[in-house]
Amino acid sequence: MASNLPPLGINLSSAPTYESGAALPAALAWPEALGDDAAMGNRHPALCQLYLQARADADPEWAATPQLIKPLYLTRPSRDVKAFDRQFHHRLRARMAAARIALPFIIEG
């Protein structure tokens, strides 16, 4: 079955690792938003913000070191980021459940 979704372009050479890394989970959770910058516009920065917060919590030395970080990734309202995080995990769980159901058919075929 062919997909009509655009290819996912991830820039691994010039973008920060977390920025490139957030593109794939965002695409997995919201494949319908691929190619729609407005639809993906709130989701990708929220994933970057979640990563940066987790990294700062896990590595206080890194958090105390000056970093080149786009303000966009640190200025989202925490209420919006928490809501996004809940929705993101819900959508990924649903996709994982679908993958577990489909896997035997893919292997057999």
N, CA and C atoms as an extended XYZ file, in Angstrom:
327
Properties=species:S:1:pos:R:3:atomname:S:1:resname:S:1:resid:I:1 pbc="F F F"
N         0.848       -1.170        0.000 N   MET     1
C         0.000        0.000        0.000 CA  MET     1
C         0.897        1.236        0.000 C   MET     1
N         0.755        2.068       -0.983 N   ALA     2
C         1.574        3.276       -1.105 CA  ALA     2
C         0.992        4.383       -0.233 C   ALA     2
N         1.878        5.199        0.284 N   SER     3
C         1.458        6.312        1.126 CA  SER     3
C         1.519        7.603        0.327 C   SER     3
N         0.587        8.491        0.596 N   ASN     4
C         0.613        9.785       -0.076 CA  ASN     4
C         1.227       10.856        0.819 C   ASN     4
N         1.864       10.433        1.927 N   LEU     5
C         2.513       11.381        2.821 CA  LEU     5
C         3.852       11.806        2.239 C   LEU     5
N         4.237       13.067        2.451 N   PRO     6
C         5.535       13.515        1.952 CA  PRO     6
C         6.655       12.861        2.749 C   PRO     6
N         7.850       12.755        2.154 N   PRO     7
C         8.975       12.186        2.902 CA  PRO     7
C         9.356       13.097        4.063 C   PRO     7
N         9.874       12.506        5.100 N   LEU     8
C        10.296       13.252        6.274 CA  LEU     8
C        11.738       13.677        6.074 C   LEU     8
N        11.973       14.965        5.941 N   GLY     9
C        13.331       15.476        5.797 CA  GLY     9
C        13.888       15.879        7.150 C   GLY     9
N        14.959       15.214        7.563 N   ILE    10
C        15.592       15.527        8.838 CA  ILE    10
C        17.012       15.979        8.557 C   ILE    10
N        17.339       17.182        8.988 N   ASN    11
C        18.664       17.745        8.777 CA  ASN    11
C        19.570       17.327        9.930 C   ASN    11
N        20.479       16.413        9.674 N   LEU    12
C        21.372       15.926       10.719 CA  LEU    12
C        22.706       16.665       10.746 C   LEU    12
N        22.947       17.526        9.768 N   SER    13
C        24.269       18.152        9.691 CA  SER    13
C        24.373       19.484       10.428 C   SER    13
N        23.367       20.320       10.346 N   SER    14
C        23.521       21.651       10.931 CA  SER    14
C        22.605       21.926       12.124 C   SER    14
N        21.521       21.202       12.237 N   ALA    15
C        20.580       21.445       13.333 CA  ALA    15
C        21.089       20.774       14.608 C   ALA    15
N        20.746       21.330       15.766 N   PRO    16
C        21.111       20.646       17.014 CA  PRO    16
C        20.491       19.250       17.053 C   PRO    16
N        21.151       18.327       17.729 N   THR    17
C        20.702       16.940       17.782 CA  THR    17
C        19.263       16.826       18.258 C   THR    17
N        18.919       17.556       19.322 N   TYR    18
C        17.562       17.444       19.863 CA  TYR    18
C        16.519       17.949       18.880 C   TYR    18
N        16.883       18.935       18.074 N   GLU    19
C        15.948       19.491       17.102 CA  GLU    19
C        15.661       18.474       16.000 C   GLU    19
N        16.712       17.855       15.494 N   SER    20
C        16.538       16.815       14.475 CA  SER    20
C        15.846       15.605       15.069 C   SER    20
N        16.224       15.258       16.295 N   GLY    21
C        15.646       14.091       16.948 CA  GLY    21
C        14.173       14.246       17.262 C   GLY    21
N        13.696       15.445       17.439 N   ALA    22
C        12.283       15.674       17.739 CA  ALA    22
C        11.408       15.511       16.495 C   ALA    22
N        12.000       15.593       15.321 N   ALA    23
C        11.209       15.500       14.091 CA  ALA    23
C        10.594       14.118       13.908 C   ALA    23
N        11.349       13.063       14.200 N   LEU    24
C        10.827       11.713       13.995 CA  LEU    24
C         9.679       11.366       14.945 C   LEU    24
N         9.821       11.564       16.264 N   PRO    25
C         8.672       11.271       17.132 CA  PRO    25
C         7.450       12.122       16.802 C   PRO    25
N         7.659       13.375       16.414 N   ALA    26
C         6.524       14.224       16.039 CA  ALA    26
C         5.825       13.652       14.804 C   ALA    26
N         6.612       13.171       13.839 N   ALA    27
C         6.022       12.586       12.632 CA  ALA    27
C         5.310       11.274       12.944 C   ALA    27
N         5.855       10.486       13.875 N   LEU    28
C         5.198        9.228       14.244 CA  LEU    28
C         3.871        9.478       14.959 C   LEU    28
N         3.852       10.481       15.807 N   ALA    29
C         2.634       10.784       16.558 CA  ALA    29
C         1.592       11.492       15.698 C   ALA    29
N         2.034       12.332       14.770 N   TRP    30
C         1.117       13.110       13.934 CA  TRP    30
C         1.470       12.973       12.453 C   TRP    30
N         1.342       11.790       11.863 N   PRO    31
C         1.701       11.656       10.445 CA  PRO    31
C         0.831       12.514        9.536 C   PRO    31
N        -0.385       12.791        9.986 N   GLU    32
C        -1.273       13.615        9.159 CA  GLU    32
C        -0.786       15.060        9.066 C   GLU    32
N         0.118       15.469        9.935 N   ALA    33
C         0.620       16.845        9.933 CA  ALA    33
C         1.905       17.003        9.119 C   ALA    33
N         2.435       15.901        8.580 N   LEU    34
C         3.647       16.003        7.763 CA  LEU    34
C         3.400       16.913        6.573 C   LEU    34
N         4.322       17.766        6.317 N   GLY    35
C         4.189       18.694        5.206 CA  GLY    35
C         3.348       19.909        5.522 C   GLY    35
N         2.741       19.958        6.696 N   ASP    36
C         1.933       21.102        7.114 CA  ASP    36
C         2.660       21.806        8.259 C   ASP    36
N         3.448       22.817        7.906 N   ASP    37
C         4.270       23.513        8.905 CA  ASP    37
C         3.424       24.145       10.003 C   ASP    37
N         2.236       24.618        9.668 N   ALA    38
C         1.375       25.236       10.682 CA  ALA    38
C         0.915       24.189       11.698 C   ALA    38
N         0.539       23.013       11.213 N   ALA    39
C         0.073       21.954       12.112 CA  ALA    39
C         1.213       21.418       12.971 C   ALA    39
N         2.402       21.313       12.406 N   MET    40
C         3.545       20.790       13.148 CA  MET    40
C         4.215       21.893       13.967 C   MET    40
N         3.840       23.137       13.704 N   GLY    41
C         4.495       24.288       14.321 CA  GLY    41
C         4.494       24.317       15.830 C   GLY    41
N         3.453       23.823       16.490 N   ASN    42
C         3.415       23.809       17.947 CA  ASN    42
C         3.970       22.519       18.524 C   ASN    42
N         3.954       21.464       17.748 N   ARG    43
C         4.320       20.147       18.260 CA  ARG    43
C         5.834       19.964       18.349 C   ARG    43
N         6.539       20.303       17.306 N   HIS    44
C         7.991       20.136       17.281 CA  HIS    44
C         8.679       20.983       18.357 C   HIS    44
N         8.356       22.267       18.504 N   PRO    45
C         8.991       23.048       19.575 CA  PRO    45
C         8.664       22.519       20.973 C   PRO    45
N         7.474       21.991       21.162 N   ALA    46
C         7.121       21.443       22.472 CA  ALA    46
C         7.964       20.206       22.778 C   ALA    46
N         8.200       19.361       21.767 N   LEU    47
C         9.076       18.204       21.967 CA  LEU    47
C        10.501       18.648       22.305 C   LEU    47
N        10.977       19.668       21.621 N   CYS    48
C        12.315       20.197       21.915 CA  CYS    48
C        12.371       20.727       23.341 C   CYS    48
N        11.336       21.423       23.765 N   GLN    49
C        11.294       21.958       25.123 CA  GLN    49
C        11.278       20.825       26.150 C   GLN    49
N        10.519       19.780       25.894 N   LEU    50
C        10.485       18.636       26.807 CA  LEU    50
C        11.870       17.989       26.911 C   LEU    50
N        12.551       17.863       25.775 N   TYR    51
C        13.893       17.288       25.799 CA  TYR    51
C        14.852       18.167       26.606 C   TYR    51
N        14.835       19.460       26.334 N   LEU    52
C        15.758       20.367       27.019 CA  LEU    52
C        15.524       20.356       28.525 C   LEU    52
N        14.275       20.289       28.947 N   GLN    53
C        13.980       20.242       30.374 CA  GLN    53
C        14.478       18.932       30.986 C   GLN    53
N        14.246       17.834       30.293 N   ALA    54
C        14.711       16.533       30.793 CA  ALA    54
C        16.232       16.488       30.857 C   ALA    54
N        16.887       17.049       29.858 N   ARG    55
C        18.361       17.073       29.852 CA  ARG    55
C        18.886       17.930       30.996 C   ARG    55
N        18.261       19.075       31.224 N   ALA    56
C        18.685       19.950       32.315 CA  ALA    56
C        18.465       19.279       33.665 C   ALA    56
N        17.368       18.556       33.822 N   ASP    57
C        17.096       17.852       35.071 CA  ASP    57
C        18.105       16.734       35.314 C   ASP    57
N        18.493       16.053       34.234 N   ALA    58
C        19.400       14.918       34.352 CA  ALA    58
C        20.868       15.327       34.481 C   ALA    58
N        21.212       16.497       33.970 N   ASP    59
C        22.619       16.916       33.943 CA  ASP    59
C        22.743       18.371       34.389 C   ASP    59
N        22.805       18.631       35.699 N   PRO    60
C        22.888       19.999       36.198 CA  PRO    60
C        24.118       20.759       35.681 C   PRO    60
N        25.200       20.042       35.439 N   GLU    61
C        26.402       20.703       34.909 CA  GLU    61
C        26.135       21.241       33.503 C   GLU    61
N        25.466       20.447       32.675 N   TRP    62
C        25.100       20.895       31.337 CA  TRP    62
C        24.158       22.099       31.430 C   TRP    62
N        23.215       22.030       32.350 N   ALA    63
C        22.235       23.105       32.502 CA  ALA    63
C        22.883       24.404       32.946 C   ALA    63
N        24.002       24.317       33.655 N   ALA    64
C        24.688       25.517       34.139 CA  ALA    64
C        25.684       26.076       33.124 C   ALA    64
N        25.874       25.371       32.011 N   THR    65
C        26.799       25.799       30.968 CA  THR    65
C        26.031       26.589       29.908 C   THR    65
N        26.580       27.701       29.412 N   PRO    66
C        25.881       28.451       28.351 CA  PRO    66
C        25.607       27.555       27.129 C   PRO    66
N        24.404       27.658       26.611 N   GLN    67
C        23.970       26.847       25.471 CA  GLN    67
C        23.392       27.753       24.390 C   GLN    67
N        23.564       27.351       23.137 N   LEU    68
C        22.887       28.030       22.037 CA  LEU    68
C        21.543       27.326       21.837 C   LEU    68
N        20.501       27.956       22.321 N   ILE    69
C        19.159       27.368       22.249 CA  ILE    69
C        18.200       28.432       21.723 C   ILE    69
N        17.377       28.050       20.772 N   LYS    70
C        16.387       28.978       20.239 CA  LYS    70
C        15.373       29.311       21.330 C   LYS    70
N        15.094       30.581       21.570 N   PRO    71
C        14.112       30.958       22.593 CA  PRO    71
C        12.752       30.293       22.382 C   PRO    71
N        12.415       29.996       21.146 N   LEU    72
C        11.153       29.323       20.829 CA  LEU    72
C        10.998       28.036       21.628 C   LEU    72
N        12.118       27.365       21.927 N   TYR    73
C        12.066       26.089       22.617 CA  TYR    73
C        11.961       26.218       24.129 C   TYR    73
N        11.987       27.423       24.640 N   LEU    74
C        11.899       27.605       26.086 CA  LEU    74
C        10.796       28.564       26.506 C   LEU    74
N        10.016       29.044       25.557 N   THR    75
C         9.020       30.068       25.875 CA  THR    75
C         7.576       29.584       25.732 C   THR    75
N         7.399       28.303       25.483 N   ARG    76
C         6.038       27.792       25.366 CA  ARG    76
C         5.418       27.743       26.756 C   ARG    76
N         4.161       28.085       26.902 N   PRO    77
C         3.505       28.007       28.220 CA  PRO    77
C         3.537       26.568       28.748 C   PRO    77
N         3.883       26.406       30.016 N   SER    78
C         4.014       25.057       30.577 CA  SER    78
C         2.693       24.287       30.503 C   SER    78
N         1.570       24.975       30.621 N   ARG    79
C         0.267       24.316       30.498 CA  ARG    79
C         0.117       23.681       29.112 C   ARG    79
N         0.532       24.404       28.075 N   ASP    80
C         0.436       23.884       26.715 CA  ASP    80
C         1.381       22.702       26.503 C   ASP    80
N         2.585       22.797       27.066 N   VAL    81
C         3.567       21.726       26.905 CA  VAL    81
C         3.099       20.462       27.628 C   VAL    81
N         2.521       20.610       28.811 N   LYS    82
C         2.008       19.443       29.547 CA  LYS    82
C         0.857       18.790       28.788 C   LYS    82
N        -0.030       19.589       28.225 N   ALA    83
C        -1.143       19.046       27.441 CA  ALA    83
C        -0.607       18.331       26.202 C   ALA    83
N         0.364       18.939       25.555 N   PHE    84
C         0.988       18.312       24.392 CA  PHE    84
C         1.625       16.982       24.785 C   PHE    84
N         2.331       16.960       25.917 N   ASP    85
C         3.015       15.754       26.364 CA  ASP    85
C         2.024       14.613       26.584 C   ASP    85
N         0.898       14.908       27.213 N   ARG    86
C        -0.128       13.877       27.419 CA  ARG    86
C        -0.657       13.354       26.086 C   ARG    86
N        -0.964       14.268       25.168 N   GLN    87
C        -1.491       13.883       23.858 CA  GLN    87
C        -0.447       13.083       23.073 C   GLN    87
N         0.800       13.519       23.146 N   PHE    88
C         1.893       12.852       22.440 CA  PHE    88
C         2.020       11.400       22.903 C   PHE    88
N         2.061       11.187       24.220 N   HIS    89
C         2.197        9.830       24.740 CA  HIS    89
C         0.973        8.975       24.414 C   HIS    89
N        -0.203        9.552       24.456 N   HIS    90
C        -1.421        8.821       24.098 CA  HIS    90
C        -1.358        8.363       22.639 C   HIS    90
N        -0.970        9.251       21.761 N   ARG    91
C        -0.914        8.918       20.332 CA  ARG    91
C         0.162        7.866       20.044 C   ARG    91
N         1.317        7.975       20.713 N   LEU    92
C         2.362        6.974       20.495 CA  LEU    92
C         1.934        5.599       21.024 C   LEU    92
N         1.260        5.575       22.171 N   ARG    93
C         0.760        4.293       22.692 CA  ARG    93
C        -0.224        3.661       21.711 C   ARG    93
N        -1.091        4.466       21.129 N   ALA    94
C        -2.057        3.952       20.154 CA  ALA    94
C        -1.343        3.395       18.922 C   ALA    94
N        -0.320        4.062       18.461 N   ARG    95
C         0.422        3.584       17.294 CA  ARG    95
C         1.211        2.324       17.606 C   ARG    95
N         1.746        2.226       18.821 N   MET    96
C         2.460        1.013       19.227 CA  MET    96
C         1.498       -0.163       19.313 C   MET    96
N         0.299        0.056       19.823 N   ALA    97
C        -0.701       -1.012       19.888 CA  ALA    97
C        -1.069       -1.475       18.479 C   ALA    97
N        -1.239       -0.547       17.577 N   ALA    98
C        -1.556       -0.905       16.192 CA  ALA    98
C        -0.404       -1.674       15.554 C   ALA    98
N         0.820       -1.276       15.854 N   ALA    99
C         1.982       -1.980       15.301 CA  ALA    99
C         2.053       -3.410       15.833 C   ALA    99
N         1.763       -3.613       17.121 N   ARG   100
C         1.785       -4.969       17.689 CA  ARG   100
C         0.712       -5.853       17.042 C   ARG   100
N        -0.429       -5.272       16.730 N   ILE   101
C        -1.500       -6.034       16.084 CA  ILE   101
C        -1.117       -6.368       14.640 C   ILE   101
N        -0.491       -5.437       13.945 N   ALA   102
C        -0.165       -5.627       12.535 CA  ALA   102
C         1.071       -6.489       12.310 C   ALA   102
N         1.970       -6.552       13.275 N   LEU   103
C         3.251       -7.242       13.092 CA  LEU   103
C         3.110       -8.696       12.605 C   LEU   103
N         2.257       -9.515       13.188 N   PRO   104
C         2.151      -10.889       12.675 CA  PRO   104
C         1.743      -10.941       11.208 C   PRO   104
N         0.910      -10.027       10.757 N   PHE   105
C         0.485      -10.010        9.371 CA  PHE   105
C         1.622       -9.562        8.455 C   PHE   105
N         2.444       -8.656        8.948 N   ILE   106
C         3.587       -8.184        8.156 CA  ILE   106
C         4.625       -9.292        8.036 C   ILE   106
N         4.894       -9.973        9.138 N   ILE   107
C         5.877      -11.060        9.134 CA  ILE   107
C         5.404      -12.206        8.252 C   ILE   107
N         4.130      -12.541        8.336 N   GLU   108
C         3.572      -13.653        7.558 CA  GLU   108
C         3.580      -13.338        6.069 C   GLU   108
N         3.299      -12.082        5.717 N   GLY   109
C         3.149      -11.692        4.322 CA  GLY   109
C         4.421      -11.635        3.613 C   GLY   109
